[in-house]
């Protein structure tokens, strides 16, 4: 299961682009539990599980499988909040990427952004990790394209990309990758990343402004500290769920008691953060099941109790709902993939 969240500033850009393509804006907002008023609050965030649902709904309505790439083309400083304006006002591309490495979590904390450079190239890596690579394909498309397109937009420097790679399989919109990146990506890699010529990294910005940069950076640092100062309740509950599941005791009552809260209070607080106990329980069960199935020494029918199920048939039914496959079919797919 992929974790983390995305700031409303970027969510707004996603919805704006989808609406221009004909998607029903109110329906999109409803599917992630927002309205126009709450969308404008850039201090709030949308859990990554809901963002995946948002992209699924956009693709269902518009048929645009390459929506992640198309969102990236429309990203401007405001899409990234104060970090976007801080990056735009930097002295060089390298300085902007360094800011992204330090403070990228204020926009999206669903993966760790890493950026390193040597004498010839710079390498940027940001992979939304999950056992279901297809579910995060639009997200990985979007972030890789943002790093490239936004960087070009704030410099207007025409430098070719050396390499771009993705974790998902090749798609049916290869021409869009070629148009946006100027190169065909490598697919089915262990991580998503860009390799950029050093000359591009040393390029000056179109609008460097030390004063604006200082102001925006202070605001970004404040937001970053606020995010770091608290751990999301969903993560705390998820940790307790993993602890209680093998004991067949991962009930809302017992989880709430372990956190010195009432069921009602825990449910209310989770709802305020955009979660529910039921979805967290299902997500943890799914993630644990996928981890167990990756261990080929673990029999498919022997770990259902570790997930809190009383019999194999209940687990098998739930797993088919999650993935479209039975546990045995999914294990067979993994074994065939490894044998290639």
C-alpha positions as CSV (number, residue, x, y, z in Angstrom):
1,X,0.0,0.0,0.0
2,X,1.3,3.4,-0.9
3,X,1.2,6.0,1.9
4,X,1.3,9.8,2.1
5,X,-0.8,12.6,0.8
6,X,-0.8,15.5,-1.7
7,X,-1.4,19.1,-1.0
8,X,-4.6,20.8,-2.2
9,X,-2.6,23.2,-4.4
10,X,-1.6,20.3,-6.7
11,X,-5.0,18.6,-6.3
12,X,-6.6,21.7,-7.6
13,X,-4.5,21.6,-10.8
14,X,-5.4,18.0,-11.3
15,X,-9.1,18.7,-11.1
16,X,-8.8,21.9,-13.3
17,X,-7.1,19.9,-16.1
18,X,-9.6,17.1,-15.8
19,X,-12.5,19.6,-16.0
20,X,-11.1,21.1,-19.2
21,X,-11.1,17.6,-20.7
22,X,-14.8,17.2,-19.9
23,X,-14.8,15.6,-16.5
24,X,-17.6,16.4,-14.1
25,X,-15.9,18.7,-11.5
26,X,-18.5,18.2,-8.6
27,X,-18.2,14.4,-9.1
28,X,-14.4,14.5,-8.9
29,X,-14.6,16.6,-5.7
30,X,-17.1,14.3,-4.1
31,X,-15.0,11.2,-4.8
32,X,-12.2,12.6,-2.6
33,X,-14.5,14.2,0.0
34,X,-14.0,17.8,-0.9
35,X,-16.0,20.8,-2.1
36,X,-15.0,24.1,-3.7
37,X,-14.5,25.8,-0.3
38,X,-12.3,23.1,1.2
39,X,-10.3,22.7,-2.0
40,X,-9.1,26.3,-1.7
41,X,-7.5,25.5,1.7
42,X,-3.9,24.9,0.7
43,X,-2.9,23.8,4.2
44,X,-5.1,20.7,3.8
45,X,-4.1,17.5,2.0
46,X,-5.7,14.5,0.3
47,X,-4.5,10.9,1.3
48,X,-2.8,9.1,-1.5
49,X,-5.4,6.4,-1.5
50,X,-8.1,9.0,-2.4
51,X,-5.8,10.6,-5.1
52,X,-5.6,7.2,-6.8
53,X,-9.4,7.0,-6.8
54,X,-9.5,10.5,-8.2
55,X,-7.3,9.5,-11.1
56,X,-9.3,6.4,-11.7
57,X,-12.5,8.5,-11.9
58,X,-10.9,11.0,-14.3
59,X,-9.7,8.2,-16.6
60,X,-13.2,6.7,-16.4
61,X,-14.8,9.9,-17.4
62,X,-12.4,11.2,-20.0
63,X,-10.6,8.1,-21.3
64,X,-7.3,10.0,-20.9
65,X,-4.8,7.3,-19.8
66,X,-2.0,9.9,-20.0
67,X,-3.7,12.3,-17.5
68,X,-0.7,12.3,-15.2
69,X,1.5,13.7,-18.1
70,X,-1.2,16.2,-19.1
71,X,-1.5,17.5,-15.5
72,X,2.2,18.1,-15.3
73,X,2.1,20.2,-18.5
74,X,-0.2,22.6,-16.7
75,X,1.7,22.8,-13.4
76,X,2.8,26.3,-12.5
77,X,4.3,27.7,-9.3
78,X,0.9,28.0,-7.5
79,X,0.4,24.3,-8.1
80,X,3.3,23.6,-5.7
81,X,2.3,26.3,-3.2
82,X,5.0,28.4,-1.7
83,X,7.6,25.8,-2.7
84,X,6.8,26.5,-6.4
85,X,7.5,30.2,-6.0
86,X,10.6,29.5,-4.0
87,X,11.9,27.3,-6.8
88,X,11.0,29.8,-9.5
89,X,12.9,32.6,-7.8
90,X,16.1,30.5,-7.3
91,X,19.3,31.4,-9.1
92,X,19.7,28.1,-10.9
93,X,18.0,24.8,-11.7
94,X,20.3,22.9,-9.4
95,X,19.3,25.2,-6.5
96,X,15.6,24.7,-7.3
97,X,16.0,20.9,-7.3
98,X,17.9,21.1,-4.0
99,X,14.9,22.9,-2.5
100,X,12.6,20.2,-3.9
101,X,14.8,17.6,-2.2
102,X,14.7,19.4,1.2
103,X,11.0,20.5,1.2
104,X,9.2,18.4,-1.4
105,X,7.0,16.8,1.3
106,X,5.0,20.1,1.6
107,X,3.5,19.2,-1.8
108,X,3.6,15.4,-1.7
109,X,4.9,13.0,0.9
110,X,4.0,9.8,-0.9
111,X,7.6,9.1,-1.8
112,X,11.0,10.5,-0.9
113,X,12.6,12.8,-3.5
114,X,16.3,12.3,-4.0
115,X,18.6,14.4,-6.1
116,X,22.3,13.9,-6.6
117,X,24.7,15.3,-9.2
118,X,28.2,14.5,-10.3
119,X,30.5,16.1,-12.9
120,X,28.3,15.2,-15.9
121,X,24.7,14.6,-14.8
122,X,22.1,15.1,-12.1
123,X,19.7,12.3,-11.1
124,X,16.3,12.9,-9.7
125,X,14.3,10.0,-8.2
126,X,10.7,10.0,-6.9
127,X,8.9,6.6,-6.9
128,X,5.4,6.2,-5.5
129,X,5.9,2.7,-4.2
130,X,3.2,0.0,-4.1
131,X,2.7,-3.6,-5.0
132,X,0.1,-2.5,-7.6
133,X,2.2,-0.5,-10.0
134,X,-0.7,0.2,-12.3
135,X,-2.6,2.0,-9.6
136,X,0.1,4.6,-9.2
137,X,1.0,4.9,-12.9
138,X,-0.7,8.3,-13.3
139,X,1.0,9.6,-10.2
140,X,4.5,8.5,-11.3
141,X,3.8,9.9,-14.7
142,X,2.8,13.2,-13.2
143,X,5.7,13.6,-10.8
144,X,8.4,12.6,-13.4
145,X,6.9,15.0,-15.9
146,X,6.6,17.8,-13.3
147,X,10.3,17.6,-12.5
148,X,11.1,17.9,-16.2
149,X,8.4,20.3,-17.6
150,X,8.3,22.7,-14.6
151,X,12.1,22.9,-14.6
152,X,12.1,23.8,-18.3
153,X,9.3,26.3,-17.8
154,X,11.1,28.3,-15.1
155,X,14.3,28.4,-17.2
156,X,13.3,28.3,-20.9
157,X,16.5,26.4,-21.5
158,X,16.4,23.7,-24.2
159,X,18.4,20.8,-22.9
160,X,17.7,17.2,-23.8
161,X,16.8,14.7,-21.1
162,X,19.4,11.9,-20.8
163,X,17.2,9.2,-19.4
164,X,13.7,8.8,-17.9
165,X,12.5,5.6,-16.3
166,X,9.3,4.3,-14.8
167,X,8.3,1.3,-12.6
168,X,5.1,0.5,-14.6
169,X,4.9,-1.4,-17.8
170,X,4.9,0.2,-21.3
171,X,1.7,2.0,-22.0
172,X,-0.5,2.7,-25.1
173,X,0.4,6.4,-25.1
174,X,4.1,6.2,-25.9
175,X,3.9,9.2,-28.2
176,X,3.0,11.4,-25.3
177,X,6.2,10.4,-23.5
178,X,8.1,11.2,-26.6
179,X,6.4,14.6,-27.0
180,X,6.9,15.7,-23.4
181,X,10.3,14.2,-22.5
182,X,11.8,14.2,-26.0
183,X,12.8,10.6,-25.4
184,X,11.2,7.2,-24.9
185,X,11.3,6.1,-21.3
186,X,12.6,2.8,-19.9
187,X,9.8,0.9,-18.3
188,X,9.5,-1.8,-15.6
189,X,12.4,-0.4,-13.7
190,X,12.9,-0.6,-9.9
191,X,12.4,3.1,-9.5
192,X,11.2,6.2,-11.4
193,X,13.8,8.8,-12.2
194,X,15.3,11.4,-14.5
195,X,18.9,11.7,-15.5
196,X,19.7,15.3,-16.6
197,X,22.8,16.8,-18.3
198,X,24.9,19.0,-15.9
199,X,24.6,21.9,-18.3
200,X,20.9,22.1,-17.7
201,X,21.4,22.1,-13.9
202,X,23.7,25.1,-14.1
203,X,21.2,27.1,-16.2
204,X,20.0,30.3,-14.7
205,X,16.4,30.9,-13.9
206,X,14.2,33.3,-15.9
207,X,13.1,35.3,-12.9
208,X,15.7,35.0,-10.0
209,X,14.7,37.1,-7.1
210,X,16.6,36.8,-3.8
211,X,14.0,38.7,-1.8
212,X,11.0,36.7,-3.0
213,X,13.0,33.5,-2.7
214,X,13.7,34.3,1.0
215,X,10.1,35.1,1.8
216,X,8.7,32.0,0.0
217,X,11.4,29.8,1.5
218,X,10.5,30.9,5.1
219,X,6.8,30.1,4.4
220,X,7.8,26.7,3.0
221,X,10.0,25.9,5.9
222,X,7.2,26.8,8.3
223,X,4.8,24.4,6.5
224,X,7.4,21.7,6.5
225,X,8.0,22.0,10.2
226,X,4.3,21.8,10.8
227,X,4.0,18.6,8.8
228,X,7.0,17.0,10.5
229,X,5.7,17.9,14.0
230,X,2.8,15.4,13.9
231,X,2.3,11.9,12.7
232,X,-1.0,11.3,10.9
233,X,-3.5,9.4,13.0
234,X,-4.0,7.0,10.1
235,X,-0.4,5.8,10.3
236,X,-0.7,5.3,14.1
237,X,-3.9,3.3,13.6
238,X,-2.3,1.3,10.7
239,X,0.6,0.4,13.0
240,X,-1.8,-0.9,15.7
241,X,-3.8,-2.8,13.1
242,X,-0.7,-4.7,12.0
243,X,0.1,-5.5,15.6
244,X,-3.5,-6.8,16.4
245,X,-4.3,-8.6,13.2
246,X,-2.4,-11.8,13.9
247,X,-4.1,-12.0,17.3
248,X,-7.6,-11.8,15.6
249,X,-8.2,-8.7,17.7
250,X,-8.0,-5.8,15.2
251,X,-11.4,-4.4,16.1
252,X,-12.3,-0.8,16.3
253,X,-13.0,-1.2,20.0
254,X,-9.6,-2.7,20.8
255,X,-7.6,-0.4,18.6
256,X,-9.3,2.7,20.1
257,X,-8.7,1.4,23.6
258,X,-5.0,0.8,22.8
259,X,-4.8,4.5,21.9
260,X,-6.7,5.6,25.0
261,X,-9.7,6.8,22.9
262,X,-13.3,5.9,22.5
263,X,-14.6,4.3,19.3
264,X,-16.6,7.4,18.6
265,X,-13.7,9.7,19.1
266,X,-11.3,7.7,17.0
267,X,-13.8,7.4,14.1
268,X,-14.5,11.1,14.3
269,X,-10.8,12.1,14.2
270,X,-10.1,9.7,11.4
271,X,-12.9,11.1,9.4
272,X,-11.6,14.7,9.9
273,X,-8.3,13.5,8.4
274,X,-10.0,11.9,5.4
275,X,-9.9,8.3,6.6
276,X,-12.1,5.6,8.2
277,X,-11.1,2.6,10.3
278,X,-12.7,0.2,7.8
279,X,-10.5,1.5,4.9
280,X,-7.3,1.5,7.0
281,X,-8.0,-2.1,8.0
282,X,-8.7,-3.2,4.4
283,X,-5.5,-1.4,3.2
284,X,-3.3,-3.0,5.9
285,X,-4.8,-6.4,5.2
286,X,-4.2,-6.0,1.5
287,X,-0.6,-4.7,1.9
288,X,0.3,-7.6,4.3
289,X,-1.3,-10.2,2.0
290,X,0.8,-8.9,-0.9
291,X,3.9,-9.0,1.2
292,X,3.2,-12.6,2.3
293,X,2.6,-13.7,-1.3
294,X,6.0,-12.3,-2.4
295,X,7.6,-14.8,0.0
296,X,7.5,-18.0,-2.1
297,X,8.4,-20.0,1.0
298,X,5.1,-19.1,2.6
299,X,2.2,-21.3,1.6
300,X,-0.7,-19.4,0.2
301,X,-3.3,-21.1,2.5
302,X,-1.3,-20.8,5.7
303,X,-1.2,-17.0,6.4
304,X,-4.9,-16.0,6.3
305,X,-5.1,-16.0,10.1
306,X,-2.2,-13.6,10.3
307,X,-4.5,-11.1,8.5
308,X,-7.4,-11.6,11.0
309,X,-9.5,-14.0,8.8
310,X,-11.1,-17.0,10.4
311,X,-10.9,-19.1,7.2
312,X,-9.2,-19.2,3.8
313,X,-12.4,-18.7,1.8
314,X,-13.1,-15.3,3.4
315,X,-9.5,-14.1,2.7
316,X,-9.6,-15.4,-0.8
317,X,-12.9,-13.6,-1.5
318,X,-11.5,-10.3,-0.1
319,X,-8.2,-10.7,-2.1
320,X,-10.2,-11.1,-5.3
321,X,-12.1,-7.9,-4.6
322,X,-8.8,-6.1,-4.0
323,X,-6.9,-7.4,-7.1
324,X,-9.2,-9.2,-9.4
325,X,-7.2,-12.4,-8.8
326,X,-7.4,-15.3,-6.3
327,X,-4.3,-15.5,-4.0
328,X,-3.1,-18.6,-5.9
329,X,-3.5,-16.9,-9.3
330,X,-1.6,-13.8,-8.0
331,X,1.3,-16.0,-6.6
332,X,1.5,-17.8,-10.0
333,X,1.8,-14.5,-11.8
334,X,4.7,-13.5,-9.4
335,X,6.5,-16.7,-9.9
336,X,6.2,-16.5,-13.7
337,X,7.5,-12.9,-13.6
338,X,10.5,-14.0,-11.5
339,X,11.3,-16.9,-13.8
340,X,11.6,-14.6,-16.9
